[in-house]
Amino acid sequence: MSQEISVPRTTPSGLFEALSAHALAETTPHDEVVKLRGNIAKLSGDVNTRLRGRLISAEQAQEILGPDLFFGADALKQTRGITIPKEILDQIPLNLTEQDALECKRLNHRVSLHSDKLADGPLTMLSLNDDVANRNSRKLLDNTSWYSQESFATSAGTLEYRETSSNVVPGTLGQDYLPSADTLIAYVKTERFKDRPLPAEYEDAIKEYEQKRPELAMLIKNWDKTHASGQKNWYVAAEIFAKLQITQLTRPTPNSITQDIAMKPMLQSTRTWTSARDSDGGLVYVGDAGSYGASVYSRAPGYRDVGLGSSLSRSLSR
């Protein structure tokens, strides 16, 4: 009996996955199944690589972007005293093609290697603040007292490459979390992946966001009313935003944006929303990183300020 083939997404790898599942649905010996699936996975990966472009090395990315926009292992060693063993460094994915690197250069996006550790322990916002003070006799963060026990400040970062806009995305200043999500999505579509298809994970994340957007708009409009859950509407909206895939794919964590500021000054007169919440439920934002150190605050997602916008920040190691 024939079976309907369900293709999970409109990409070559999705098609191969569906065909694989269909072909192996019959009674096939286990060892043959393993072998066939391995061959199909390799074939789908090869096709995706050819369509998207061959990935480049960190050295090639540095050559294209130059020292002002690429900060790799050497930069980590010089600025933080962190030495990453070659066997570990070689295992950190850098999902960047030559076209990606050229787009980053055109848009003034930096590509930087972030760390989960300092030379003497985990790299948290607070430990990084101390490290900068000890090494450079300057403040990385302004008053840290209100968030000294918050998980976003005490959790270690991630060992990964990240791409981050050098300032907030044009058009996001003065926007609250909802319209800034719209602007970030438009920016990703029309600028970052200009004239080429979006990666499938972004397509899926945008669909999820579009499904949730009417509910989020209602919650923000009636922000001070009590939700059926017993929480205020703004609290529920912040919770939804933090869990959305588009939030995780396009916004920095407080730790990651702090690492970027420490690597090379940025956001000196602007602030950016992040993907994190504090223990009271507000969404965290970071910026105004001048001589007094970067400020860190949290607000309800409907909060607006002329100096508050949204940076694009995405992992290149997923």
Secondary structure, 3 states (H helix, E strand, C coil): CCCCCCCCCCCHHHHHHHHHHHHCCCCCCHHHHHHHHHHHHHHHHHHHHHHHCCECCHHHHHHHHCCCCEECHHHHHHHHCCCCCHHHHCCCCCCCEHHHHHHHHHHCEEEEEECCEECCEECCHHHHHHHHHHHHCCCCECCCHHHCCCHHHHCCCCCEEEEEECCCCCCCCCCCHHHHHHHHHHHHHHHHCCCCCCCHHHHHHHHHHHHHHHHHHHHHHCCCCECCCCCEHHHHHHHHHHHCHHHHHHCCCHHHHHHHHHHCCCCCCCEEEEEEECCCCCEEEEEEEECCEEEEEEECCCCCCCCEECCCEEECCC
